[in-house]
Amino acid sequence: MNLLNLAEIMSKESKQDRLILGIDGLSRSGKSTFSQRLAKTLEAGDKNVQILSIDDYIVEREKRYDTQYKDWEEYYFLQWNIVELRDSLFHQLKEADELILARYDSQTDRHRKELMDMTKFDIVIVEGVFLQREEFKPVFDRVIYLHCPRKKRWMRESKATRRKIDKFQNRYWKAEDYYLQKVRPLEEADWIINT
């Protein structure tokens, strides 16, 4: 499935209500790039699109590092305040005229409130890892899963990042394996795109 075909389907489905589209995939699978390209294609067809990344709504460092949990559990279960994100963002996306969100600032390790006017958007694209977890999945009208082998994703990391392989092995990859086994995103997504 190419971007034009997807954009055509999304445009048809967004005629009645605001369409909520999830772009799921593991780290470095190309979620941000794909979301931007899809948004441009949709906007060329006269749709107003908002992209949201759940990475903008993570919790402070002290809540996700050096806790009593294993590294991978911190990443999967504590990286986001799942209940707050579900209630303040995901459950509001379809109907809300405006959202008040707490965006994370990595420089200050704090959140700042932002008001988002949602009235002009026909389609909202939410991109992020683990989007098909049970707390989030029901809100999406459609989910695209970007599938990319770990080795290929690893090569997309910078050389400096690749020196931290222990962190990936103990934190990120174990959480990804848990997600793949428990949630089965490849089976649950509406479309799978190899990146």
Protein Blocks (a to p, Z undefined) as FASTA:
>chain_A
ZZklmmmmmmmmmmmmccddddeddehilmmmmmmmmmmmmmmnopacddddfklmcccf
klmgoiabdfklmmmmmmpcfklmmmmmmmmmmmombdcdddddfklopacdddddfklp
mbdcdddehklgmklmmmpmbdcdddddfklmmmmpcfklmmmmmmmmmmmmmmmmmmmm
mnommlmpmbdcdZZ
